[in-house]
Each structure stands twice: as C-alpha cells, then as structure tokens.
C-alpha cells in the first residue's frame, strides 16, 4: 500500500499537480490570516474610538 502511495506521489510531483495544490493551500492560509489580522485591527480601532467618545460624554464642566 505504501509503495503505491509513494509511486503516485512521485508521479504527482512530476506532473505539477502537487505544486499547484501546495500553492493553493499556501494562498488559502495567507488569505485567512490576512483577513483575520485586518478584522482584529478594525476591532481595535473601533474600541479606541469608542473609548474616546465615551470619555467625551463624561466631561465635567463647572
């Protein structure tokens, strides 16, 4: 069984299918990471702006 899998693996590396699958996997991981990072930055910016707005509401004037 391992022999057949190894033979198919070698054939796929020569045909370029494995290279394409690896590229697609790297692209997918990079995309998910980028979107997650962007969402985290947007959430952080919203929290900072919200705290600034709340602080303005609590201003005391005499």
PDB file of N, CA, C and O in Angstrom, chain B, residues numbered from 101:
ATOM      1  N   UNK B 101       0.827  -1.197   0.000  1.00  0.00           N
ATOM      2  CA  UNK B 101       0.000   0.000   0.000  1.00  0.00           C
ATOM      3  C   UNK B 101       0.872   1.263   0.000  1.00  0.00           C
ATOM      4  O   UNK B 101       0.602   2.214  -0.733  1.00  0.00           O
ATOM      5  N   UNK B 102       1.911   1.257   0.823  1.00  0.00           N
ATOM      6  CA  UNK B 102       2.819   2.404   0.871  1.00  0.00           C
ATOM      7  C   UNK B 102       3.542   2.578  -0.454  1.00  0.00           C
ATOM      8  O   UNK B 102       3.832   3.698  -0.876  1.00  0.00           O
ATOM      9  N   UNK B 103       3.824   1.472  -1.094  1.00  0.00           N
ATOM     10  CA  UNK B 103       4.528   1.502  -2.373  1.00  0.00           C
ATOM     11  C   UNK B 103       3.696   2.216  -3.445  1.00  0.00           C
ATOM     12  O   UNK B 103       4.226   3.004  -4.227  1.00  0.00           O
ATOM     13  N   UNK B 104       2.411   1.936  -3.472  1.00  0.00           N
ATOM     14  CA  UNK B 104       1.518   2.576  -4.449  1.00  0.00           C
ATOM     15  C   UNK B 104       1.398   4.069  -4.151  1.00  0.00           C
ATOM     16  O   UNK B 104       1.432   4.896  -5.062  1.00  0.00           O
ATOM     17  N   UNK B 105       1.259   4.400  -2.880  1.00  0.00           N
ATOM     18  CA  UNK B 105       1.148   5.814  -2.500  1.00  0.00           C
ATOM     19  C   UNK B 105       2.419   6.569  -2.862  1.00  0.00           C
ATOM     20  O   UNK B 105       2.354   7.704  -3.334  1.00  0.00           O
ATOM     21  N   UNK B 106       3.574   5.946  -2.646  1.00  0.00           N
ATOM     22  CA  UNK B 106       4.845   6.595  -2.973  1.00  0.00           C
ATOM     23  C   UNK B 106       4.970   6.800  -4.477  1.00  0.00           C
ATOM     24  O   UNK B 106       5.447   7.844  -4.923  1.00  0.00           O
ATOM     25  N   UNK B 107       4.551   5.823  -5.253  1.00  0.00           N
ATOM     26  CA  UNK B 107       4.616   5.923  -6.708  1.00  0.00           C
ATOM     27  C   UNK B 107       3.707   7.054  -7.208  1.00  0.00           C
ATOM     28  O   UNK B 107       4.092   7.825  -8.087  1.00  0.00           O
ATOM     29  N   UNK B 108       2.516   7.144  -6.649  1.00  0.00           N
ATOM     30  CA  UNK B 108       1.600   8.219  -7.044  1.00  0.00           C
ATOM     31  C   UNK B 108       2.144   9.583  -6.622  1.00  0.00           C
ATOM     32  O   UNK B 108       2.001  10.562  -7.355  1.00  0.00           O
ATOM     33  N   UNK B 109       2.753   9.649  -5.469  1.00  0.00           N
ATOM     34  CA  UNK B 109       3.350  10.904  -5.006  1.00  0.00           C
ATOM     35  C   UNK B 109       4.441  11.373  -5.961  1.00  0.00           C
ATOM     36  O   UNK B 109       4.487  12.550  -6.319  1.00  0.00           O
ATOM     37  N   UNK B 110       5.308  10.472  -6.370  1.00  0.00           N
ATOM     38  CA  UNK B 110       6.369  10.834  -7.315  1.00  0.00           C
ATOM     39  C   UNK B 110       5.786  11.275  -8.653  1.00  0.00           C
ATOM     40  O   UNK B 110       6.275  12.234  -9.250  1.00  0.00           O
ATOM     41  N   UNK B 111       4.755  10.595  -9.130  1.00  0.00           N
ATOM     42  CA  UNK B 111       4.127  10.957 -10.394  1.00  0.00           C
ATOM     43  C   UNK B 111       3.475  12.339 -10.292  1.00  0.00           C
ATOM     44  O   UNK B 111       3.563  13.136 -11.227  1.00  0.00           O
ATOM     45  N   UNK B 112       2.827  12.623  -9.173  1.00  0.00           N
ATOM     46  CA  UNK B 112       2.181  13.927  -8.993  1.00  0.00           C
ATOM     47  C   UNK B 112       3.197  15.061  -8.921  1.00  0.00           C
ATOM     48  O   UNK B 112       2.931  16.162  -9.403  1.00  0.00           O
ATOM     49  N   UNK B 113       4.354  14.802  -8.326  1.00  0.00           N
ATOM     50  CA  UNK B 113       5.363  15.862  -8.270  1.00  0.00           C
ATOM     51  C   UNK B 113       5.911  16.172  -9.652  1.00  0.00           C
ATOM     52  O   UNK B 113       6.250  17.319  -9.941  1.00  0.00           O
ATOM     53  N   UNK B 114       6.001  15.175 -10.499  1.00  0.00           N
ATOM     54  CA  UNK B 114       6.480  15.415 -11.861  1.00  0.00           C
ATOM     55  C   UNK B 114       5.434  16.105 -12.721  1.00  0.00           C
ATOM     56  O   UNK B 114       5.781  16.894 -13.600  1.00  0.00           O
ATOM     57  N   UNK B 115       4.166  15.823 -12.482  1.00  0.00           N
ATOM     58  CA  UNK B 115       3.115  16.395 -13.330  1.00  0.00           C
ATOM     59  C   UNK B 115       2.774  17.833 -12.950  1.00  0.00           C
ATOM     60  O   UNK B 115       2.171  18.546 -13.752  1.00  0.00           O
ATOM     61  N   UNK B 116       3.137  18.268 -11.773  1.00  0.00           N
ATOM     62  CA  UNK B 116       2.868  19.639 -11.358  1.00  0.00           C
ATOM     63  C   UNK B 116       1.595  19.794 -10.554  1.00  0.00           C
ATOM     64  O   UNK B 116       1.312  20.882 -10.053  1.00  0.00           O
ATOM     65  N   UNK B 117       0.820  18.730 -10.421  1.00  0.00           N
ATOM     66  CA  UNK B 117      -0.429  18.824  -9.658  1.00  0.00           C
ATOM     67  C   UNK B 117      -0.154  19.099  -8.181  1.00  0.00           C
ATOM     68  O   UNK B 117      -0.859  19.877  -7.539  1.00  0.00           O
ATOM     69  N   UNK B 118       0.861  18.461  -7.666  1.00  0.00           N
ATOM     70  CA  UNK B 118       1.196  18.664  -6.255  1.00  0.00           C
ATOM     71  C   UNK B 118       1.675  20.090  -6.013  1.00  0.00           C
ATOM     72  O   UNK B 118       1.364  20.684  -4.980  1.00  0.00           O
ATOM     73  N   UNK B 119       2.413  20.627  -6.940  1.00  0.00           N
ATOM     74  CA  UNK B 119       2.889  22.009  -6.828  1.00  0.00           C
ATOM     75  C   UNK B 119       1.703  22.980  -6.823  1.00  0.00           C
ATOM     76  O   UNK B 119       1.678  23.943  -6.057  1.00  0.00           O
ATOM     77  N   UNK B 120       0.730  22.712  -7.684  1.00  0.00           N
ATOM     78  CA  UNK B 120      -0.459  23.563  -7.745  1.00  0.00           C
ATOM     79  C   UNK B 120      -1.266  23.466  -6.449  1.00  0.00           C
ATOM     80  O   UNK B 120      -1.741  24.481  -5.938  1.00  0.00           O
ATOM     81  N   UNK B 121      -1.421  22.259  -5.920  1.00  0.00           N
ATOM     82  CA  UNK B 121      -2.160  22.081  -4.668  1.00  0.00           C
ATOM     83  C   UNK B 121      -1.447  22.774  -3.511  1.00  0.00           C
ATOM     84  O   UNK B 121      -2.095  23.376  -2.654  1.00  0.00           O
ATOM     85  N   UNK B 122      -0.131  22.695  -3.480  1.00  0.00           N
ATOM     86  CA  UNK B 122       0.641  23.364  -2.433  1.00  0.00           C
ATOM     87  C   UNK B 122       0.494  24.873  -2.532  1.00  0.00           C
ATOM     88  O   UNK B 122       0.339  25.555  -1.520  1.00  0.00           O
ATOM     89  N   UNK B 123       0.543  25.393  -3.750  1.00  0.00           N
ATOM     90  CA  UNK B 123       0.359  26.832  -3.950  1.00  0.00           C
ATOM     91  C   UNK B 123      -1.035  27.273  -3.507  1.00  0.00           C
ATOM     92  O   UNK B 123      -1.185  28.308  -2.858  1.00  0.00           O
ATOM     93  N   UNK B 124      -2.057  26.484  -3.857  1.00  0.00           N
ATOM     94  CA  UNK B 124      -3.428  26.821  -3.469  1.00  0.00           C
ATOM     95  C   UNK B 124      -3.586  26.800  -1.951  1.00  0.00           C
ATOM     96  O   UNK B 124      -4.267  27.655  -1.385  1.00  0.00           O
ATOM     97  N   UNK B 125      -2.964  25.834  -1.298  1.00  0.00           N
ATOM     98  CA  UNK B 125      -3.038  25.752   0.160  1.00  0.00           C
ATOM     99  C   UNK B 125      -2.354  26.946   0.812  1.00  0.00           C
ATOM    100  O   UNK B 125      -2.883  27.521   1.763  1.00  0.00           O
ATOM    101  N   UNK B 126      -1.187  27.320   0.310  1.00  0.00           N
ATOM    102  CA  UNK B 126      -0.478  28.488   0.850  1.00  0.00           C
ATOM    103  C   UNK B 126      -1.279  29.768   0.632  1.00  0.00           C
ATOM    104  O   UNK B 126      -1.328  30.629   1.511  1.00  0.00           O
ATOM    105  N   UNK B 127      -1.896  29.894  -0.519  1.00  0.00           N
ATOM    106  CA  UNK B 127      -2.718  31.066  -0.806  1.00  0.00           C
ATOM    107  C   UNK B 127      -3.921  31.134   0.127  1.00  0.00           C
ATOM    108  O   UNK B 127      -4.273  32.211   0.609  1.00  0.00           O
ATOM    109  N   UNK B 128      -4.554  29.994   0.384  1.00  0.00           N
ATOM    110  CA  UNK B 128      -5.711  29.961   1.277  1.00  0.00           C
ATOM    111  C   UNK B 128      -5.317  30.330   2.707  1.00  0.00           C
ATOM    112  O   UNK B 128      -6.013  31.109   3.358  1.00  0.00           O
ATOM    113  N   UNK B 129      -4.223  29.783   3.194  1.00  0.00           N
ATOM    114  CA  UNK B 129      -3.764  30.090   4.555  1.00  0.00           C
ATOM    115  C   UNK B 129      -3.397  31.562   4.669  1.00  0.00           C
ATOM    116  O   UNK B 129      -3.733  32.213   5.659  1.00  0.00           O
ATOM    117  N   UNK B 130      -2.716  32.084   3.671  1.00  0.00           N
ATOM    118  CA  UNK B 130      -2.358  33.504   3.681  1.00  0.00           C
ATOM    119  C   UNK B 130      -3.575  34.409   3.661  1.00  0.00           C
ATOM    120  O   UNK B 130      -3.600  35.437   4.338  1.00  0.00           O
ATOM    121  N   UNK B 131      -4.585  34.033   2.887  1.00  0.00           N
ATOM    122  CA  UNK B 131      -5.802  34.844   2.808  1.00  0.00           C
ATOM    123  C   UNK B 131      -6.544  34.864   4.137  1.00  0.00           C
ATOM    124  O   UNK B 131      -6.981  35.920   4.594  1.00  0.00           O
ATOM    125  N   UNK B 132      -6.684  33.708   4.749  1.00  0.00           N
ATOM    126  CA  UNK B 132      -7.383  33.630   6.039  1.00  0.00           C
ATOM    127  C   UNK B 132      -6.627  34.416   7.104  1.00  0.00           C
ATOM    128  O   UNK B 132      -7.241  35.106   7.917  1.00  0.00           O
ATOM    129  N   UNK B 133      -5.318  34.317   7.105  1.00  0.00           N
ATOM    130  CA  UNK B 133      -4.502  35.055   8.066  1.00  0.00           C
ATOM    131  C   UNK B 133      -4.637  36.558   7.861  1.00  0.00           C
ATOM    132  O   UNK B 133      -4.761  37.309   8.828  1.00  0.00           O
ATOM    133  N   UNK B 134      -4.613  36.996   6.615  1.00  0.00           N
ATOM    134  CA  UNK B 134      -4.729  38.426   6.314  1.00  0.00           C
ATOM    135  C   UNK B 134      -6.086  38.970   6.732  1.00  0.00           C
ATOM    136  O   UNK B 134      -6.166  40.050   7.318  1.00  0.00           O
ATOM    137  N   UNK B 135      -7.143  38.242   6.440  1.00  0.00           N
ATOM    138  CA  UNK B 135      -8.483  38.694   6.822  1.00  0.00           C
ATOM    139  C   UNK B 135      -8.613  38.743   8.340  1.00  0.00           C
ATOM    140  O   UNK B 135      -9.179  39.694   8.880  1.00  0.00           O
ATOM    141  N   UNK B 136      -8.100  37.740   9.030  1.00  0.00           N
ATOM    142  CA  UNK B 136      -8.147  37.739  10.491  1.00  0.00           C
ATOM    143  C   UNK B 136      -7.384  38.909  11.087  1.00  0.00           C
ATOM    144  O   UNK B 136      -7.851  39.537  12.036  1.00  0.00           O
ATOM    145  N   UNK B 137      -6.220  39.205  10.540  1.00  0.00           N
ATOM    146  CA  UNK B 137      -5.420  40.334  11.011  1.00  0.00           C
ATOM    147  C   UNK B 137      -6.154  41.646  10.765  1.00  0.00           C
ATOM    148  O   UNK B 137      -6.169  42.518  11.634  1.00  0.00           O
ATOM    149  N   UNK B 138      -6.763  41.798   9.592  1.00  0.00           N
ATOM    150  CA  UNK B 138      -7.500  43.014   9.255  1.00  0.00           C
ATOM    151  C   UNK B 138      -8.700  43.203  10.183  1.00  0.00           C
ATOM    152  O   UNK B 138      -8.949  44.314  10.653  1.00  0.00           O
ATOM    153  N   UNK B 139      -9.434  42.143  10.447  1.00  0.00           N
ATOM    154  CA  UNK B 139     -10.598  42.228  11.339  1.00  0.00           C
ATOM    155  C   UNK B 139     -10.162  42.623  12.744  1.00  0.00           C
ATOM    156  O   UNK B 139     -10.833  43.420  13.400  1.00  0.00           O
ATOM    157  N   UNK B 140      -9.051  42.076  13.207  1.00  0.00           N
ATOM    158  CA  UNK B 140      -8.539  42.415  14.535  1.00  0.00           C
ATOM    159  C   UNK B 140      -8.169  43.893  14.617  1.00  0.00           C
ATOM    160  O   UNK B 140      -8.457  44.551  15.616  1.00  0.00           O
ATOM    161  N   UNK B 141      -7.535  44.416  13.572  1.00  0.00           N
ATOM    162  CA  UNK B 141      -7.152  45.836  13.552  1.00  0.00           C
ATOM    163  C   UNK B 141      -8.377  46.744  13.510  1.00  0.00           C
ATOM    164  O   UNK B 141      -8.394  47.784  14.168  1.00  0.00           O
ATOM    165  N   UNK B 142      -9.391  46.371  12.754  1.00  0.00           N
ATOM    166  CA  UNK B 142     -10.614  47.179  12.692  1.00  0.00           C
ATOM    167  C   UNK B 142     -11.308  47.182  14.050  1.00  0.00           C
ATOM    168  O   UNK B 142     -11.776  48.223  14.511  1.00  0.00           O
ATOM    169  N   UNK B 143     -11.376  46.006  14.694  1.00  0.00           N
ATOM    170  CA  UNK B 143     -11.996  45.926  16.022  1.00  0.00           C
ATOM    171  C   UNK B 143     -11.246  46.796  17.026  1.00  0.00           C
ATOM    172  O   UNK B 143     -11.863  47.489  17.836  1.00  0.00           O
ATOM    173  N   UNK B 144      -9.930  46.761  16.972  1.00  0.00           N
ATOM    174  CA  UNK B 144      -9.117  47.572  17.878  1.00  0.00           C
ATOM    175  C   UNK B 144      -9.345  49.063  17.634  1.00  0.00           C
ATOM    176  O   UNK B 144      -9.455  49.836  18.586  1.00  0.00           O
ATOM    177  N   UNK B 145      -9.415  49.468  16.377  1.00  0.00           N
ATOM    178  CA  UNK B 145      -9.657  50.880  16.060  1.00  0.00           C
ATOM    179  C   UNK B 145     -11.032  51.323  16.546  1.00  0.00           C
ATOM    180  O   UNK B 145     -11.181  52.436  17.049  1.00  0.00           O
ATOM    181  N   UNK B 146     -12.027  50.471  16.403  1.00  0.00           N
ATOM    182  CA  UNK B 146     -13.380  50.810  16.873  1.00  0.00           C
ATOM    183  C   UNK B 146     -13.393  50.937  18.394  1.00  0.00           C
ATOM    184  O   UNK B 146     -14.028  51.845  18.930  1.00  0.00           O
ATOM    185  N   UNK B 147     -12.703  50.042  19.092  1.00  0.00           N
ATOM    186  CA  UNK B 147     -12.651  50.127  20.557  1.00  0.00           C
ATOM    187  C   UNK B 147     -11.961  51.412  21.013  1.00  0.00           C
ATOM    188  O   UNK B 147     -12.402  52.039  21.976  1.00  0.00           O
ATOM    189  N   UNK B 148     -10.896  51.806  20.340  1.00  0.00           N
ATOM    190  CA  UNK B 148     -10.185  53.036  20.709  1.00  0.00           C
ATOM    191  C   UNK B 148     -11.075  54.250  20.484  1.00  0.00           C
ATOM    192  O   UNK B 148     -11.139  55.140  21.333  1.00  0.00           O
ATOM    193  N   UNK B 149     -11.761  54.293  19.350  1.00  0.00           N
ATOM    194  CA  UNK B 149     -12.641  55.428  19.066  1.00  0.00           C
ATOM    195  C   UNK B 149     -13.835  55.450  20.011  1.00  0.00           C
ATOM    196  O   UNK B 149     -14.287  56.522  20.414  1.00  0.00           O
ATOM    197  N   UNK B 150     -14.348  54.278  20.366  1.00  0.00           N
ATOM    198  CA  UNK B 150     -15.487  54.224  21.278  1.00  0.00           C
ATOM    199  C   UNK B 150     -15.092  54.725  22.663  1.00  0.00           C
ATOM    200  O   UNK B 150     -15.866  55.435  23.305  1.00  0.00           O
ATOM    201  N   UNK B 151     -13.911  54.370  23.125  1.00  0.00           N
ATOM    202  CA  UNK B 151     -13.487  54.842  24.446  1.00  0.00           C
ATOM    203  C   UNK B 151     -13.264  56.351  24.434  1.00  0.00           C
ATOM    204  O   UNK B 151     -13.507  57.014  25.442  1.00  0.00           O
ATOM    205  N   UNK B 152     -12.808  56.903  23.316  1.00  0.00           N
ATOM    206  CA  UNK B 152     -12.635  58.355  23.219  1.00  0.00           C
ATOM    207  C   UNK B 152     -13.993  59.054  23.240  1.00  0.00           C
ATOM    208  O   UNK B 152     -14.133  60.113  23.851  1.00  0.00           O
ATOM    209  N   UNK B 153     -14.980  58.477  22.586  1.00  0.00           N
ATOM    210  CA  UNK B 153     -16.315  59.077  22.587  1.00  0.00           C
ATOM    211  C   UNK B 153     -16.956  58.988  23.967  1.00  0.00           C
ATOM    212  O   UNK B 153     -17.609  59.933  24.409  1.00  0.00           O
ATOM    213  N   UNK B 154     -16.776  57.870  24.645  1.00  0.00           N
ATOM    214  CA  UNK B 154     -17.336  57.730  25.986  1.00  0.00           C
ATOM    215  C   UNK B 154     -16.670  58.695  26.958  1.00  0.00           C
ATOM    216  O   UNK B 154     -17.334  59.252  27.831  1.00  0.00           O
ATOM    217  N   UNK B 155     -15.391  58.892  26.815  1.00  0.00           N
ATOM    218  CA  UNK B 155     -14.686  59.825  27.694  1.00  0.00           C
ATOM    219  C   UNK B 155     -15.181  61.244  27.476  1.00  0.00           C
ATOM    220  O   UNK B 155     -15.232  62.026  28.425  1.00  0.00           O
ATOM    221  N   UNK B 156     -15.545  61.595  26.259  1.00  0.00           N
ATOM    222  CA  UNK B 156     -16.053  62.932  25.978  1.00  0.00           C
ATOM    223  C   UNK B 156     -17.414  63.132  26.634  1.00  0.00           C
ATOM    224  O   UNK B 156     -17.744  64.246  27.042  1.00  0.00           O
ATOM    225  N   UNK B 157     -18.201  62.078  26.739  1.00  0.00           N
ATOM    226  CA  UNK B 157     -19.510  62.186  27.372  1.00  0.00           C
ATOM    227  C   UNK B 157     -19.391  62.390  28.885  1.00  0.00           C
ATOM    228  O   UNK B 157     -20.307  62.923  29.512  1.00  0.00           O
ATOM    229  N   UNK B 158     -18.292  61.977  29.460  1.00  0.00           N
ATOM    230  CA  UNK B 158     -18.130  62.081  30.898  1.00  0.00           C
ATOM    231  C   UNK B 158     -17.417  63.363  31.329  1.00  0.00           C
ATOM    232  O   UNK B 158     -17.065  63.509  32.499  1.00  0.00           O
ATOM    233  N   UNK B 159     -17.207  64.270  30.415  1.00  0.00           N
ATOM    234  CA  UNK B 159     -16.518  65.517  30.751  1.00  0.00           C
ATOM    235  C   UNK B 159     -17.379  66.346  31.700  1.00  0.00           C
ATOM    236  O   UNK B 159     -18.588  66.478  31.512  1.00  0.00           O
ATOM    237  N   UNK B 160     -16.734  66.897  32.717  1.00  0.00           N
ATOM    238  CA  UNK B 160     -17.435  67.706  33.711  1.00  0.00           C
ATOM    239  C   UNK B 160     -17.013  69.155  33.527  1.00  0.00           C
ATOM    240  O   UNK B 160     -15.825  69.476  33.502  1.00  0.00           O
ATOM    241  N   UNK B 161     -18.003  70.016  33.400  1.00  0.00           N
ATOM    242  CA  UNK B 161     -17.721  71.446  33.274  1.00  0.00           C
ATOM    243  C   UNK B 161     -18.258  72.155  34.506  1.00  0.00           C
ATOM    244  O   UNK B 161     -19.296  71.779  35.049  1.00  0.00           O
ATOM    245  N   UNK B 162     -17.549  73.172  34.935  1.00  0.00           N
ATOM    246  CA  UNK B 162     -18.035  73.902  36.111  1.00  0.00           C
ATOM    247  C   UNK B 162     -18.402  75.321  35.760  1.00  0.00           C
ATOM    248  O   UNK B 162     -18.830  76.081  36.628  1.00  0.00           O
TER     249      UNK B 162
END
